[in-house]
Amino acid sequence: MSKMKTHSAAKKRFKKVGKQKGKIKFSHAYRRHLLTKKTAKKKRHLRKESYISKADLSSIMRLLPY
């Protein structure tokens, strides 16, 4: 049987954290361009990385078999 491939889009967006199963972090969207109309508070909060919710965990884990 062939190897299971990692989803290319998912490997660019998500990263597994630590040895715990079920901890995946991601960066927020809306921080690449058109930043002049966004407030400093909005940009500051978008800077922080976050963790995916438990509802999305099973679907993301299927895309990242590593």
C-alpha positions as CSV (number, residue, x, y, z in Angstrom):
1,M,0.0,0.0,0.0
2,S,1.3,3.5,-0.8
3,K,2.1,6.2,1.7
4,M,-0.6,8.6,2.8
5,K,0.0,12.0,1.5
6,T,-0.3,15.2,3.5
7,H,-2.8,17.8,2.2
8,S,-0.6,20.6,0.7
9,A,-2.9,23.5,1.7
10,A,-3.3,22.2,5.2
11,K,0.5,21.8,5.8
12,K,1.0,25.5,4.9
13,R,-1.7,26.7,7.3
14,F,-1.7,24.4,10.3
15,K,1.1,23.2,12.7
16,K,0.8,20.5,15.3
17,V,2.0,21.6,18.7
18,G,3.8,19.6,21.3
19,K,3.3,16.0,22.1
20,Q,-0.4,16.4,22.9
21,K,-2.8,15.0,20.5
22,G,-5.3,17.5,19.4
23,K,-3.4,20.8,19.6
24,I,-3.1,22.5,16.3
25,K,-2.3,26.1,15.8
26,F,-3.0,28.5,13.0
27,S,-2.4,32.1,12.0
28,H,-5.3,34.5,11.5
29,A,-6.5,35.7,8.1
30,Y,-7.0,39.3,7.0
31,R,-3.5,40.4,7.8
32,R,-1.8,40.4,4.4
33,H,-2.9,43.5,2.6
34,L,-5.4,46.4,2.9
35,L,-4.1,47.2,6.3
36,T,-4.5,50.9,6.2
37,K,-8.3,50.8,6.8
38,K,-7.9,48.3,9.8
39,T,-7.4,49.7,13.3
40,A,-4.3,49.1,15.3
41,K,-6.3,47.0,17.8
42,K,-7.6,44.8,15.0
43,K,-4.1,44.2,13.5
44,R,-2.6,43.6,17.0
45,H,-5.2,40.9,17.7
46,L,-4.7,39.3,14.3
47,R,-1.0,39.0,15.0
48,K,-1.5,36.3,17.7
49,E,-1.7,32.7,16.7
50,S,-4.7,30.6,17.9
51,Y,-5.7,27.0,18.2
52,I,-8.4,25.2,16.2
53,S,-11.6,24.3,17.9
54,K,-12.6,20.8,19.0
55,A,-15.4,20.7,16.3
56,D,-12.8,21.1,13.5
57,L,-10.2,18.9,15.0
58,S,-11.1,15.6,13.3
59,S,-11.3,17.0,9.8
60,I,-7.9,18.8,10.2
61,M,-6.2,15.7,11.7
62,R,-7.3,13.7,8.6
63,L,-5.5,16.2,6.4
64,L,-2.3,16.0,8.5
65,P,-1.3,12.4,8.9
66,Y,2.3,13.1,10.0
